[in-house]
Structure formats: structure tokens, C-alpha cells
Amino acid sequence: MISEIAGGVNVIINANRDTIKDTLKDTIKDRIKDTLINGEKEAIIMQKIREKPAVTAEELSKILNINIRNTRKYLSQ
């Protein structure tokens, strides 16, 4: 429902409660999964740097099987 209130617009969207619940659940699961994966990659990077302090971003990229841009993002963190 759309209505005008005090020179503005008020929009009410009716949503299915189950849809909202499922969306929220999926979002939380995805966020947890991403966090765990990122933490794992960061741990591997730290291990490889301890083993070989001169390891390059390119070498880490191959070890992690991710592109160089994402490898550099992990390194900057």
C-alpha cells in the first residue's frame, strides 16, 4: 500500500513470514560459511609465511587456488 503522509510517501510491503525467516537463515549460514573459509585461508597464509618468509603473493595464490587479487586482499588484512 502506498500513501502520502506530510508531503512524503509511506510504503507498506506485506511479506510472507516464512520467506523472511528462510532468507535470514540462509544469509546467516552464508555469512558463517564465508567467515570460516576466510579464516582457513588466512591460517594457511600465516603458516606458509612462517615456513617461508619470502613466499610471494603469486605462490600463495596457487597454494590457495584463488586469484592474485583476492590473495593480496588476504595479505593486506
C-alpha positions in Angstrom: 0.0 0.0 0.0 1.4 3.4 -0.9 0.1 6.6 0.7 1.2 10.2 1.1 1.9 11.5 4.6 3.0 15.0 5.4 4.5 15.6 1.9 6.3 12.2 2.0 5.5 8.8 0.8 4.6 5.8 3.1 5.1 2.3 1.6 3.9 -0.8 3.3 5.1 -4.1 1.9 3.4 -7.3 3.1 5.9 -10.2 3.2 5.5 -13.8 3.9 6.9 -14.6 7.3 8.3 -17.9 6.2 10.1 -16.2 3.3 11.7 -13.7 5.6 12.7 -16.5 8.0 14.3 -18.6 5.3 16.1 -15.6 3.8 17.5 -14.6 7.2 18.5 -18.2 7.9 20.3 -18.5 4.5 22.0 -15.2 5.0 23.4 -16.2 8.4 24.5 -19.6 7.1 26.3 -18.0 4.2 28.0 -15.4 6.4 29.2 -18.1 8.8 30.5 -20.2 5.9 32.3 -17.3 4.4 33.9 -16.4 7.7 35.1 -19.9 8.3 36.5 -20.2 4.7 38.3 -16.8 5.1 39.7 -17.8 8.4 41.0 -21.0 6.9 42.7 -19.2 4.1 44.2 -16.7 6.5 45.6 -19.5 8.6 47.2 -21.2 5.5 48.8 -17.8 4.5 50.2 -17.4 8.0 51.6 -20.9 8.0 53.2 -20.5 4.6 54.8 -17.2 5.6 56.2 -18.8 8.8 57.6 -21.7 6.7 59.0 -19.4 4.0 59.1 -15.7 4.9 59.9 -14.8 1.3 56.9 -16.5 -0.2 55.3 -14.4 -2.9 51.7 -13.5 -3.4 51.7 -15.5 -6.7 52.9 -18.6 -4.8 50.2 -18.2 -2.2 47.6 -17.7 -4.9 48.5 -21.0 -6.4 48.5 -22.7 -3.0 45.1 -21.3 -2.1 43.7 -21.8 -5.6 42.4 -18.2 -5.7 43.2 -15.3 -7.9 46.0 -12.9 -7.1 43.7 -10.0 -6.3 42.0 -12.0 -3.5 45.3 -13.2 -2.3 46.5 -9.7 -2.0 43.3 -8.8 -0.1 44.1 -11.5 2.4 47.6 -10.3 2.8 46.6 -6.8 3.4 44.3 -7.9 6.2 
